[in-house]
Amino acid sequence: MKNIVNEFLQDKTPIIVGISTNKDAWGNELFRLFLKNGYKPVPVSRSCEEIEGIHSFTSINEIPQQSLNLIISVPPREAEKILLGAEKGKIKSAWFAFGSKPKNIAQIASEKGIEIIYGYCPMMFLNRKGIHKFHYLIKSLFTS
């Protein structure tokens, strides 16, 4: 799993699905953390036209480039619809926030050729302070 995470983090333009009008929402905090770490994240939201002055897409299919790396922070049913509605080959990998992973993700991933990441919070890798540092250390001890 660590190799997939490291490869994901090499992409400096990750797509963050689940940006909210609530500036304190987890997806919005994650978006700002990616910005702070030198990334150029691309926001996707049905309710928010922009975040931090950056245009937000309403669908991943609107994003011109292919082979996207997504961080998904929406309920599982919505995540499933997003993945199933994506053009084949549009998504390279999908990193699920806690509580976002659909139950049938293995089947969807197989059909769409998507690498899946879950069980790790991106903040563990971008913000190794406080609780995020602790989570990173614990995960490092028990996973390869």
N, C-alpha and C positions, 0 to 999 in steps of 0.2 A: 504494500500500500504506500510506503514512503516514497518509492520511485515514482508512482503516479502523482503523488502530492508535489514532489520536487519538480517534475515535468510541468505540472499545472502552473506552478508558481513562476516558471520561466516565461510564461506568457504575460506580457506587460499590459495587455488589454482584456482582462477577464470581464465577462458579462455578469452583472449582478441582477438577478431576477427577484423582484419583490421589494423594490424601492417604494417608500410610502410617503404620504403627505405629512405623516408624523415624523418630524426631524429626529426624534429620539428612538425610532424603531431600529431594530437590530440590523436590518439590511442597509439602512442609511448610515449607521455607525460604521459598519464594515466598509461601505463605499468610501467614507472619509479616511478610514485607516489605510485602504489601498492607495488613495491619493497621497497621503502623508508619507508612504513608503516608496514613492516614485512611480507608481503604476498609473495607467490611464484607463480606469474602469469604465465600462459602458453600462449605463443604467437601463433597466427594463421595468416599466410600470404601466398599469392600466389607469392609475389615478393621478399620476404626477407627471407634468410636462418636462420638468427639469429638476436637477439636484446639483447644488453647488455651482450653478451657472452652466451645467452640461445638459444638453438635450437628452431626454429620456425617450426610448423607443417603446411602443405599446406591445410589440411582439418580437420574438427573436427572428422571425422570418423577414422582418423589415431591415435587419442589420445586413449590410451588403457583403461582408466577408463570410467565408465558409469555415468549417472546422473550429467552431467556437468552444471555448471553455467557459462553462456556466457555473455560477454559484446560485443555488436555488433556495430561496427563503419564502416559500409560500406553502399553504396546506397541501398534503399529499395528493388530493384529487386534482387540484389545480396544477401541481407539478406533473402529474400523469398526462393531463390534457396538453400541456406545453410540449412535453417530450413526444407524445404521439402526433401532435400537429406539426412538428418540425419536419422540414424537408430532409430526406435521407442524406446523410453526409454533412448536414449543417452543424451538428453537435459532435465535438470530439470527446469531451468529458463533461460530466455533471457532478458537482460537489454539493451534497445535500446538507443544509443546515439541520440541526436537531429538530425532529418532528416533521420534516418535509418529505422524507423518502416514501414513495408509494410502495405498497406491499408487493406489487408485481414488477418491481424494477428489474429483476434479473431477465425476465422475458422481454421487456421493452429494450433493455440494453443490448440484448442479443439480436433482436430484430433490427435495431437502428445502428448497431456498431458503436455504442457509446461506452466509454470507460466510466466507472462509477466510483465516487469517493464519498464515504460517510464515516461517522465515528470520530472524526477530527474536526475541530473548529478552525477555520482559517486564521482566527485571531491568535491561536496558539503559535502560528508561524510568523505572523506579522508584528505581534506585540508581546514579546516575551518578558512581560512584567506582571507582577501580582499573580492573580489567579490563572492567567493565561500561561505564565511560566510554569506554574505548578502542574497544570493539565498537560503541558508539553512533556515535562519530566516524567510524569506518571505514564503517559502513553508510550514514551520512548523505552521505558523499562519493560513493558509488556508486549510490545509489537516489534516486528522486524521491518 
